[in-house]
Amino acid sequence: MHKFISILLLLLLFGNTLVFGQVKPEILIKSSDTIKDKEINALSPAKAGFYSAVLPGLGQAYNKKYWKIPLVYGAIGTSLYYYSSNNTKYRDFRNAYKSRLAGRTDDQYQYLDTARLIVAQRFYQRNRDLSILVTAAFYVLNIVDANVDAHLLQFNVNDNLSLNPKFEQNDINSKPNFGLAFNFKF
């Protein structure tokens, strides 16, 4: 046991020295392939994703895409509304089923038999669970959107780079040919 503790102490002492020996990464990278030769913030996408993870829509505000914020809150809010609605219905049908098992028949669903209460309870439970999954998916999509949008803000878009659709007619059989033309000017 004493040997185990001494090995653990040695690992802790010498294992942490490697952490302090690392070099701090350079935040601003000088871009050499753009015409404007502007500086690119390499941590901008991570920052936007972090902001969206802390508060949905904050990453979109960081990227100055303010029109996306109502879409984020609309998607998450709508799925949370359906979660709440389905959860309320599920509890109503569950309580009605429990009262039927206790022998009372004076609940709000007197017109339904016990089998229908079970089917309705399962239906709303499944929809409630699906609603919470959709909410989580919209939350993750919010983070991914902020991160990708921050990456695309740094993308080189100028007149020297273009991708255009092409439509040409074949000279031999007169059939149309569709394609894409990638043009790069030096």
C-alpha positions in Angstrom: 0.0 0.0 0.0 2.9 2.3 0.8 4.5 1.6 -2.6 1.2 2.5 -4.3 0.9 5.9 -2.5 4.5 6.8 -3.4 4.0 5.9 -7.1 0.8 8.0 -7.1 2.7 11.0 -5.5 5.5 10.7 -8.1 2.9 10.7 -10.9 1.2 13.7 -9.5 4.4 15.6 -9.0 6.0 14.9 -12.4 2.7 14.6 -14.4 1.8 18.2 -13.7 5.1 19.6 -14.8 4.2 18.8 -18.4 1.1 21.0 -18.2 3.2 24.0 -17.3 5.6 23.4 -20.1 3.1 23.9 -22.9 3.2 26.9 -25.1 0.2 29.2 -25.2 -1.4 29.0 -28.7 -1.4 32.1 -30.9 -4.9 33.5 -31.0 -4.6 35.7 -34.1 -3.3 34.1 -37.3 -2.1 36.1 -40.2 -3.9 34.9 -43.3 -1.8 34.9 -46.4 -4.3 33.6 -49.0 -6.8 36.5 -49.0 -6.5 39.6 -51.0 -7.2 41.9 -48.1 -4.7 40.1 -45.9 -6.9 40.4 -42.8 -6.3 38.8 -39.5 -8.4 35.8 -38.5 -9.5 35.0 -35.0 -8.9 31.3 -34.6 -11.0 31.0 -31.4 -14.1 32.8 -32.8 -16.0 29.6 -33.7 -15.3 28.0 -30.3 -16.4 31.2 -28.6 -19.6 31.4 -30.6 -20.4 27.7 -29.8 -19.7 28.3 -26.1 -21.9 31.4 -26.0 -24.8 29.4 -27.6 -24.3 26.6 -25.2 -24.6 29.0 -22.2 -27.6 30.9 -23.6 -29.3 29.8 -26.8 -29.1 32.6 -29.3 -26.1 34.3 -27.8 -23.7 32.7 -30.3 -25.9 34.0 -33.1 -25.7 37.5 -31.5 -21.9 37.1 -31.3 -21.8 36.4 -35.0 -24.0 39.4 -35.7 -26.8 37.2 -37.2 -29.6 38.7 -35.1 -32.3 37.5 -37.4 -31.6 33.9 -36.3 -32.3 34.5 -32.6 -36.1 34.4 -33.0 -35.8 31.2 -35.0 -33.7 29.6 -32.2 -36.2 30.6 -29.4 -39.2 29.8 -31.6 -37.9 26.2 -32.2 -36.9 25.6 -28.7 -40.0 27.3 -27.2 -42.4 25.4 -29.5 -40.9 22.0 -28.6 -41.0 22.9 -24.9 -44.6 23.9 -25.3 -45.5 20.5 -26.8 -43.5 18.8 -24.0 -45.5 20.6 -21.4 -48.8 20.0 -23.2 -48.1 16.3 -23.7 -46.9 15.9 -20.1 -50.1 17.5 -18.8 -52.3 15.1 -20.9 -50.2 12.1 -19.9 -50.6 12.9 -16.2 -54.4 13.5 -16.6 -54.8 10.1 -18.3 -52.5 8.4 -15.7 -54.4 9.9 -12.8 -57.7 8.8 -14.4 -56.3 5.3 -14.8 -55.2 5.2 -11.2 -58.6 6.3 -10.0 -60.2 3.6 -12.1 -57.9 1.0 -10.4 -58.9 2.4 -7.0 -62.6 1.9 -8.0 -63.7 5.4 -8.7 -65.5 6.2 -12.0 -66.2 9.9 -11.5 -63.2 11.2 -13.4 -63.2 13.5 -16.5 -62.8 10.6 -18.9 -65.9 8.6 -17.9 -66.7 7.9 -21.5 -63.5 5.9 -22.0 -62.9 2.4 -20.9 -59.7 1.3 -19.1 -58.0 0.0 -22.2 -58.5 3.3 -24.0 -57.0 5.1 -20.9 -53.9 3.0 -21.2 -53.6 3.6 -24.9 -54.0 7.4 -24.4 -51.5 7.4 -21.6 -48.9 5.6 -23.7 -49.6 7.9 -26.7 -49.0 11.1 -24.7 -46.0 9.6 -22.9 -44.4 8.8 -26.2 -45.1 12.3 -27.6 -43.7 13.8 -24.4 -40.5 11.9 -24.7 -40.2 12.7 -28.4 -40.8 16.4 -27.6 -37.9 16.5 -25.1 -35.7 14.8 -27.7 -36.7 17.4 -30.3 -35.9 20.2 -27.8 -32.4 18.7 -27.2 -31.9 18.4 -31.0 -32.8 22.1 -31.5 -30.4 23.1 -28.6 -27.5 21.2 -30.2 -28.4 22.6 -33.6 -28.3 26.1 -32.2 -24.7 25.4 -31.0 -23.6 23.8 -34.3 -25.2 26.7 -36.2 -23.3 29.3 -34.2 -20.0 27.4 -34.6 -20.4 26.8 -38.4 -21.5 30.4 -39.0 -18.4 31.7 -37.2 -16.3 29.5 -39.4 -18.0 30.7 -42.5 -17.5 34.4 -41.5 -13.7 33.7 -41.9 -14.2 32.1 -45.3 -12.5 33.7 -48.3 -15.2 35.2 -50.5 -13.9 37.5 -53.2 -14.2 38.0 -57.0 -11.2 35.7 -57.8 -13.1 32.7 -56.6 -16.4 31.6 -58.1 -18.6 28.6 -58.7 -21.2 29.0 -61.4 -23.8 26.7 -62.9 -23.1 25.9 -66.6 -25.6 24.9 -69.3 -24.3 23.9 -72.6 -25.8 22.1 -75.6 -24.1 19.1 -77.0 -23.1 19.7 -80.6 -23.4 16.0 -81.7 -26.8 15.0 -80.4 -28.2 18.4 -79.3 -28.9 17.2 -75.7 -28.5 19.7 -72.9 -25.5 19.3 -70.5 -25.7 20.6 -67.0 -22.7 21.2 -64.8 -20.7 23.5 -62.5 -17.7 25.6 -63.4 -15.1 26.4 -60.8 -13.1 29.5 -61.7 -10.1 30.7 -59.9 -8.2 33.8 -61.1 -4.6 34.4 -60.1 
